[in-house]
Amino acid sequence: MRSRNPEPLWRDVVGQELRARRRVRGDTLHDVARRAGVSPQYLSEMERGRKEPSSEMLAAVAGALESSLLDLTAAAAEQLRERARSAGTGGEQVRSAFVLAA
């Protein structure tokens, strides 16, 4: 039996997406945290996948990045789909990534 790498955690993928969006905009942690109403430390932990933020927190940070919760979660779900495809996993894992984002 072939060993499989574990699927990435949702909080890791969402955190990577938040960081990428922040960097593309040229914003600092402090800029985004202030606009979102969270501490820079908390935002850093979200970006590093150390925190499992609520949907309210994700919406606040997405809004601070001039995005929406829907855009953020859709992008994260697409990252999970791409990882599943490149890993050669079956459709079940792709469907589970979609359900996770819903």
VMD Tcl script that builds the backbone (N, CA, C; Angstrom):
set m [mol new atoms 306]
animate dup $m
set s [atomselect $m all]
$s set {name element resname resid chain x y z} {
  {N N MET 1 A 0.834 -1.175 0.000}
  {CA C MET 1 A 0.000 0.000 0.000}
  {C C MET 1 A 0.882 1.243 0.000}
  {N N ARG 2 A 0.527 2.197 -0.832}
  {CA C ARG 2 A 1.288 3.428 -0.972}
  {C C ARG 2 A 0.971 4.375 0.182}
  {N N SER 3 A 1.989 4.953 0.801}
  {CA C SER 3 A 1.734 5.893 1.882}
  {C C SER 3 A 1.313 7.238 1.294}
  {N N ARG 4 A 0.374 7.877 1.968}
  {CA C ARG 4 A -0.131 9.170 1.505}
  {C C ARG 4 A 0.278 10.247 2.486}
  {N N ASN 5 A 0.542 11.406 1.940}
  {CA C ASN 5 A 0.778 12.553 2.795}
  {C C ASN 5 A -0.552 12.986 3.388}
  {N N PRO 6 A -0.552 13.465 4.619}
  {CA C PRO 6 A -1.815 13.923 5.195}
  {C C PRO 6 A -2.337 15.141 4.442}
  {N N GLU 7 A -3.647 15.261 4.393}
  {CA C GLU 7 A -4.237 16.436 3.768}
  {C C GLU 7 A -3.885 17.670 4.579}
  {N N PRO 8 A -3.707 18.801 3.913}
  {CA C PRO 8 A -3.407 20.027 4.662}
  {C C PRO 8 A -4.614 20.448 5.499}
  {N N LEU 9 A -4.337 21.088 6.597}
  {CA C LEU 9 A -5.417 21.594 7.438}
  {C C LEU 9 A -6.016 22.843 6.810}
  {N N TRP 10 A -7.320 22.993 6.997}
  {CA C TRP 10 A -8.038 24.159 6.475}
  {C C TRP 10 A -7.405 25.451 6.981}
  {N N ARG 11 A -7.073 25.505 8.267}
  {CA C ARG 11 A -6.528 26.745 8.828}
  {C C ARG 11 A -5.182 27.091 8.197}
  {N N ASP 12 A -4.403 26.086 7.797}
  {CA C ASP 12 A -3.131 26.355 7.130}
  {C C ASP 12 A -3.352 26.964 5.751}
  {N N VAL 13 A -4.280 26.392 5.007}
  {CA C VAL 13 A -4.545 26.863 3.648}
  {C C VAL 13 A -5.150 28.268 3.680}
  {N N VAL 14 A -6.093 28.498 4.576}
  {CA C VAL 14 A -6.698 29.828 4.693}
  {C C VAL 14 A -5.644 30.846 5.130}
  {N N GLY 15 A -4.795 30.458 6.064}
  {CA C GLY 15 A -3.733 31.355 6.511}
  {C C GLY 15 A -2.785 31.730 5.384}
  {N N GLN 16 A -2.428 30.750 4.567}
  {CA C GLN 16 A -1.551 31.032 3.426}
  {C C GLN 16 A -2.230 31.991 2.452}
  {N N GLU 17 A -3.519 31.806 2.257}
  {CA C GLU 17 A -4.269 32.689 1.354}
  {C C GLU 17 A -4.336 34.109 1.918}
  {N N LEU 18 A -4.568 34.240 3.215}
  {CA C LEU 18 A -4.591 35.570 3.834}
  {C C LEU 18 A -3.243 36.268 3.661}
  {N N ARG 19 A -2.175 35.552 3.966}
  {CA C ARG 19 A -0.837 36.144 3.846}
  {C C ARG 19 A -0.545 36.554 2.405}
  {N N ALA 20 A -0.877 35.703 1.459}
  {CA C ALA 20 A -0.630 36.022 0.047}
  {C C ALA 20 A -1.395 37.272 -0.369}
  {N N ARG 21 A -2.649 37.367 0.036}
  {CA C ARG 21 A -3.458 38.540 -0.321}
  {C C ARG 21 A -2.901 39.806 0.331}
  {N N ARG 22 A -2.474 39.692 1.570}
  {CA C ARG 22 A -1.913 40.855 2.269}
  {C C ARG 22 A -0.638 41.315 1.581}
  {N N ARG 23 A 0.211 40.389 1.227}
  {CA C ARG 23 A 1.484 40.744 0.587}
  {C C ARG 23 A 1.289 41.342 -0.801}
  {N N VAL 24 A 0.339 40.801 -1.561}
  {CA C VAL 24 A 0.052 41.352 -2.891}
  {C C VAL 24 A -0.365 42.813 -2.767}
  {N N ARG 25 A -1.132 43.120 -1.739}
  {CA C ARG 25 A -1.577 44.498 -1.521}
  {C C ARG 25 A -0.466 45.387 -0.963}
  {N N GLY 26 A 0.590 44.794 -0.447}
  {CA C GLY 26 A 1.658 45.575 0.147}
  {C C GLY 26 A 1.337 46.062 1.549}
  {N N ASP 27 A 0.374 45.421 2.202}
  {CA C ASP 27 A -0.024 45.798 3.561}
  {C C ASP 27 A 0.850 45.102 4.591}
  {N N THR 28 A 1.030 45.741 5.722}
  {CA C THR 28 A 1.711 45.112 6.846}
  {C C THR 28 A 0.694 44.389 7.709}
  {N N LEU 29 A 1.192 43.534 8.583}
  {CA C LEU 29 A 0.305 42.893 9.564}
  {C C LEU 29 A -0.442 43.949 10.368}
  {N N HIS 30 A 0.268 44.990 10.776}
  {CA C HIS 30 A -0.352 46.040 11.588}
  {C C HIS 30 A -1.477 46.757 10.838}
  {N N ASP 31 A -1.262 47.032 9.540}
  {CA C ASP 31 A -2.296 47.698 8.733}
  {C C ASP 31 A -3.582 46.876 8.708}
  {N N VAL 32 A -3.445 45.628 8.350}
  {CA C VAL 32 A -4.616 44.755 8.194}
  {C C VAL 32 A -5.273 44.483 9.545}
  {N N ALA 33 A -4.456 44.225 10.560}
  {CA C ALA 33 A -4.995 43.945 11.889}
  {C C ALA 33 A -5.809 45.133 12.400}
  {N N ARG 34 A -5.288 46.332 12.216}
  {CA C ARG 34 A -6.006 47.524 12.669}
  {C C ARG 34 A -7.353 47.648 11.966}
  {N N ARG 35 A -7.360 47.483 10.655}
  {CA C ARG 35 A -8.620 47.600 9.899}
  {C C ARG 35 A -9.605 46.501 10.267}
  {N N ALA 36 A -9.091 45.323 10.592}
  {CA C ALA 36 A -9.958 44.185 10.918}
  {C C ALA 36 A -10.402 44.195 12.378}
  {N N GLY 37 A -9.726 44.977 13.207}
  {CA C GLY 37 A -10.073 44.999 14.625}
  {C C GLY 37 A -9.526 43.825 15.406}
  {N N VAL 38 A -8.378 43.310 14.969}
  {CA C VAL 38 A -7.707 42.214 15.683}
  {C C VAL 38 A -6.285 42.648 15.986}
  {N N SER 39 A -5.622 41.939 16.864}
  {CA C SER 39 A -4.232 42.279 17.175}
  {C C SER 39 A -3.325 41.756 16.064}
  {N N PRO 40 A -2.194 42.417 15.844}
  {CA C PRO 40 A -1.239 41.908 14.856}
  {C C PRO 40 A -0.768 40.496 15.198}
  {N N GLN 41 A -0.637 40.204 16.484}
  {CA C GLN 41 A -0.207 38.863 16.893}
  {C C GLN 41 A -1.234 37.814 16.477}
  {N N TYR 42 A -2.518 38.123 16.686}
  {CA C TYR 42 A -3.570 37.171 16.317}
  {C C TYR 42 A -3.585 36.965 14.797}
  {N N LEU 43 A -3.468 38.051 14.045}
  {CA C LEU 43 A -3.443 37.931 12.589}
  {C C LEU 43 A -2.247 37.098 12.134}
  {N N SER 44 A -1.099 37.313 12.755}
  {CA C SER 44 A 0.084 36.515 12.428}
  {C C SER 44 A -0.175 35.041 12.692}
  {N N GLU 45 A -0.804 34.735 13.808}
  {CA C GLU 45 A -1.110 33.338 14.127}
  {C C GLU 45 A -2.117 32.751 13.146}
  {N N MET 46 A -3.070 33.563 12.679}
  {CA C MET 46 A -4.007 33.099 11.655}
  {C C MET 46 A -3.247 32.759 10.370}
  {N N GLU 47 A -2.364 33.654 9.959}
  {CA C GLU 47 A -1.619 33.442 8.714}
  {C C GLU 47 A -0.708 32.221 8.791}
  {N N ARG 48 A -0.199 31.923 9.959}
  {CA C ARG 48 A 0.693 30.770 10.124}
  {C C ARG 48 A -0.054 29.476 10.414}
  {N N GLY 49 A -1.394 29.529 10.453}
  {CA C GLY 49 A -2.191 28.330 10.701}
  {C C GLY 49 A -2.176 27.885 12.150}
  {N N ARG 50 A -1.844 28.781 13.062}
  {CA C ARG 50 A -1.780 28.446 14.487}
  {C C ARG 50 A -3.135 28.611 15.170}
  {N N LYS 51 A -4.016 29.403 14.564}
  {CA C LYS 51 A -5.345 29.650 15.129}
  {C C LYS 51 A -6.407 29.119 14.179}
  {N N GLU 52 A -7.510 28.698 14.757}
  {CA C GLU 52 A -8.681 28.256 13.995}
  {C C GLU 52 A -9.709 29.385 14.123}
  {N N PRO 53 A -9.614 30.415 13.268}
  {CA C PRO 53 A -10.471 31.583 13.435}
  {C C PRO 53 A -11.935 31.300 13.112}
  {N N SER 54 A -12.805 32.041 13.766}
  {CA C SER 54 A -14.238 31.938 13.492}
  {C C SER 54 A -14.537 32.566 12.131}
  {N N SER 55 A -15.716 32.300 11.631}
  {CA C SER 55 A -16.111 32.904 10.357}
  {C C SER 55 A -16.195 34.422 10.486}
  {N N GLU 56 A -16.546 34.907 11.664}
  {CA C GLU 56 A -16.596 36.353 11.878}
  {C C GLU 56 A -15.204 36.970 11.763}
  {N N MET 57 A -14.210 36.300 12.341}
  {CA C MET 57 A -12.827 36.788 12.253}
  {C C MET 57 A -12.342 36.744 10.807}
  {N N LEU 58 A -12.621 35.651 10.119}
  {CA C LEU 58 A -12.203 35.544 8.722}
  {C C LEU 58 A -12.866 36.618 7.871}
  {N N ALA 59 A -14.145 36.882 8.129}
  {CA C ALA 59 A -14.856 37.922 7.376}
  {C C ALA 59 A -14.250 39.291 7.653}
  {N N ALA 60 A -13.889 39.557 8.902}
  {CA C ALA 60 A -13.297 40.847 9.255}
  {C C ALA 60 A -11.953 41.036 8.554}
  {N N VAL 61 A -11.129 40.013 8.561}
  {CA C VAL 61 A -9.816 40.126 7.923}
  {C C VAL 61 A -9.984 40.200 6.403}
  {N N ALA 62 A -10.876 39.396 5.848}
  {CA C ALA 62 A -11.125 39.471 4.401}
  {C C ALA 62 A -11.582 40.875 4.023}
  {N N GLY 63 A -12.478 41.446 4.815}
  {CA C GLY 63 A -12.943 42.807 4.551}
  {C C GLY 63 A -11.807 43.817 4.627}
  {N N ALA 64 A -10.908 43.635 5.587}
  {CA C ALA 64 A -9.752 44.526 5.719}
  {C C ALA 64 A -8.825 44.416 4.513}
  {N N LEU 65 A -8.912 43.309 3.809}
  {CA C LEU 65 A -8.128 43.089 2.587}
  {C C LEU 65 A -8.943 43.426 1.334}
  {N N GLU 66 A -10.086 44.093 1.544}
  {CA C GLU 66 A -11.004 44.461 0.467}
  {C C GLU 66 A -11.434 43.247 -0.343}
  {N N SER 67 A -11.758 42.194 0.383}
  {CA C SER 67 A -12.227 40.952 -0.200}
  {C C SER 67 A -13.455 40.515 0.581}
  {N N SER 68 A -13.944 39.331 0.296}
  {CA C SER 68 A -15.105 38.810 1.015}
  {C C SER 68 A -14.783 37.424 1.569}
  {N N LEU 69 A -15.591 37.001 2.513}
  {CA C LEU 69 A -15.442 35.659 3.069}
  {C C LEU 69 A -15.622 34.617 1.963}
  {N N LEU 70 A -16.558 34.855 1.067}
  {CA C LEU 70 A -16.781 33.929 -0.046}
  {C C LEU 70 A -15.540 33.822 -0.930}
  {N N ASP 71 A -14.948 34.960 -1.298}
  {CA C ASP 71 A -13.739 34.931 -2.135}
  {C C ASP 71 A -12.597 34.201 -1.440}
  {N N LEU 72 A -12.433 34.487 -0.147}
  {CA C LEU 72 A -11.353 33.862 0.612}
  {C C LEU 72 A -11.531 32.352 0.696}
  {N N THR 73 A -12.716 31.901 1.056}
  {CA C THR 73 A -12.925 30.461 1.211}
  {C C THR 73 A -12.914 29.740 -0.136}
  {N N ALA 74 A -13.411 30.398 -1.174}
  {CA C ALA 74 A -13.368 29.779 -2.506}
  {C C ALA 74 A -11.920 29.595 -2.964}
  {N N ALA 75 A -11.075 30.589 -2.713}
  {CA C ALA 75 A -9.661 30.486 -3.094}
  {C C ALA 75 A -8.969 29.377 -2.301}
  {N N ALA 76 A -9.288 29.280 -1.019}
  {CA C ALA 76 A -8.691 28.222 -0.200}
  {C C ALA 76 A -9.158 26.846 -0.674}
  {N N ALA 77 A -10.432 26.726 -1.001}
  {CA C ALA 77 A -10.942 25.446 -1.499}
  {C C ALA 77 A -10.273 25.076 -2.816}
  {N N GLU 78 A -10.034 26.056 -3.669}
  {CA C GLU 78 A -9.365 25.777 -4.941}
  {C C GLU 78 A -7.932 25.314 -4.700}
  {N N GLN 79 A -7.254 25.890 -3.726}
  {CA C GLN 79 A -5.902 25.427 -3.389}
  {C C GLN 79 A -5.934 23.962 -2.960}
  {N N LEU 80 A -6.920 23.601 -2.160}
  {CA C LEU 80 A -7.042 22.205 -1.727}
  {C C LEU 80 A -7.303 21.285 -2.914}
  {N N ARG 81 A -8.149 21.719 -3.845}
  {CA C ARG 81 A -8.421 20.923 -5.045}
  {C C ARG 81 A -7.143 20.716 -5.858}
  {N N GLU 82 A -6.379 21.797 -6.048}
  {CA C GLU 82 A -5.147 21.704 -6.825}
  {C C GLU 82 A -4.147 20.771 -6.158}
  {N N ARG 83 A -4.041 20.844 -4.848}
  {CA C ARG 83 A -3.130 19.946 -4.124}
  {C C ARG 83 A -3.567 18.494 -4.279}
  {N N ALA 84 A -4.863 18.256 -4.224}
  {CA C ALA 84 A -5.370 16.889 -4.378}
  {C C ALA 84 A -5.086 16.371 -5.783}
  {N N ARG 85 A -5.283 17.236 -6.781}
  {CA C ARG 85 A -4.998 16.831 -8.163}
  {C C ARG 85 A -3.518 16.525 -8.343}
  {N N SER 86 A -2.656 17.399 -7.843}
  {CA C SER 86 A -1.216 17.199 -8.048}
  {C C SER 86 A -0.699 16.003 -7.256}
  {N N ALA 87 A -1.386 15.664 -6.174}
  {CA C ALA 87 A -0.985 14.499 -5.390}
  {C C ALA 87 A -1.545 13.214 -5.984}
  {N N GLY 88 A -2.425 13.367 -6.990}
  {CA C GLY 88 A -2.993 12.198 -7.634}
  {C C GLY 88 A -4.016 11.480 -6.787}
  {N N THR 89 A -4.658 12.200 -5.867}
  {CA C THR 89 A -5.672 11.573 -5.033}
  {C C THR 89 A -6.992 11.537 -5.769}
  {N N GLY 90 A -7.855 10.705 -5.287}
  {CA C GLY 90 A -9.142 10.511 -5.938}
  {C C GLY 90 A -10.119 11.640 -5.695}
  {N N GLY 91 A -11.262 11.520 -6.314}
  {CA C GLY 91 A -12.304 12.527 -6.224}
  {C C GLY 91 A -12.867 12.715 -4.837}
  {N N GLU 92 A -12.792 11.689 -3.997}
  {CA C GLU 92 A -13.352 11.806 -2.650}
  {C C GLU 92 A -12.679 12.928 -1.879}
  {N N GLN 93 A -11.358 13.044 -1.993}
  {CA C GLN 93 A -10.667 14.118 -1.291}
  {C C GLN 93 A -10.997 15.467 -1.888}
  {N N VAL 94 A -11.195 15.530 -3.185}
  {CA C VAL 94 A -11.579 16.793 -3.819}
  {C C VAL 94 A -12.944 17.208 -3.301}
  {N N ARG 95 A -13.890 16.258 -3.207}
  {CA C ARG 95 A -15.217 16.589 -2.686}
  {C C ARG 95 A -15.137 17.021 -1.237}
  {N N SER 96 A -14.277 16.389 -0.435}
  {CA C SER 96 A -14.180 16.762 0.962}
  {C C SER 96 A -13.628 18.177 1.096}
  {N N ALA 97 A -12.753 18.602 0.188}
  {CA C ALA 97 A -12.247 19.980 0.226}
  {C C ALA 97 A -13.374 20.950 -0.054}
  {N N PHE 98 A -14.277 20.599 -0.959}
  {CA C PHE 98 A -15.395 21.471 -1.270}
  {C C PHE 98 A -16.341 21.570 -0.087}
  {N N VAL 99 A -16.638 20.468 0.539}
  {CA C VAL 99 A -17.532 20.463 1.691}
  {C C VAL 99 A -16.934 21.268 2.831}
  {N N LEU 100 A -15.634 21.160 3.013}
  {CA C LEU 100 A -14.960 21.889 4.058}
  {C C LEU 100 A -15.128 23.388 3.872}
  {N N ALA 101 A -15.143 23.841 2.637}
  {CA C ALA 101 A -15.226 25.267 2.361}
  {C C ALA 101 A -16.652 25.778 2.483}
  {N N ALA 102 A -17.623 24.926 2.421}
  {CA C ALA 102 A -19.009 25.361 2.392}
  {C C ALA 102 A -19.490 25.962 3.667}
}
mol reanalyze $m
mol bondsrecalc $m
mol representation Tube
mol addrep $m
